[in-house]
Amino acid sequence: MSVKLRKVGTSHVLTVPNNFKVAENAEFDVFHGRDGSIIYTPKRNNPFEGDWYDHDLQQESVFEDVEDLNIELEEN
């Protein structure tokens, strides 16, 4: 299957055939290869974007519920 690049306004457009079942308003990242290839990949949420760093990142202690045995070891 091939599609043809067409001009719409000041942009160039590649169409997506209906049988690809792509949701309307779906977002893609686009990459241009050195060989002229154009690659579209579904946009994924970047875990490094957003305000996640504004939240409390304090690590919880894993020793809070551990009983202190206070045992001395004997040397033989």
N, C-alpha and C positions, 0 to 999 in steps of 0.2 A: 504494500500500500504506500502511496506517496501523497504528500500534500504540497500545495504551492504557496509560497510566501506572497502575501499581498500587502499593499499599502493602505492603511486606514488613518486618515489625518496625517500626523507627523510620525506615526509609528509603523512598524512592519509586523504583520500578524501571521502566525502559523495556526491553522485550525486543528481541533482535536475531533476525530470522528466519533459519532454517537455511540458506536458499538464498544468504545473504550469504557463506557459507564463512569465517567469522571463527574463528580458533583459540581454543580454550578457554583461559582465563586471559590472553587478550590484554589489554594495557593501553592506555587512551586518555586523552588530555587532553580536558577538556570546557570549552566556552565558552558563556556565556549572552549572547545578543544583546539589544540595547535593544528590539527588536521582539518579544521573547519566544522567539526561535528558540534551539534548543539544538543545538550543533555538537560532534560527537565526532571527533577526529582521532587516528590511531595515534600512540602515544607513541614519540618518537624519542630516541635518546641525545643528551643535551645535551653538546656539546664543552667547555662551561665548568664542568661538574660533575665530581666525582671527584678523584683525587689526581695528575692530570697535572702540576700545578705543583710537585710534590715531586721530579720528575726533573730531571736536569742539562739545562739549556736553553742551555748554552754553544754559540755559533755556531762552526762549524768555519771555519778560514781557507781561502779559495779560492786563496790565493797560495802555499801550502806547496810545491807541486811546480813553481813557476815559476822559471826560471833568471834570475838577475840579470844583465842584459846590460851594465850600466854604460857606456852609450854617450852621448857628448856630441854635441850637434847643432851643426853649423857654421852660422854666419850668412853669407848671401851678400851 
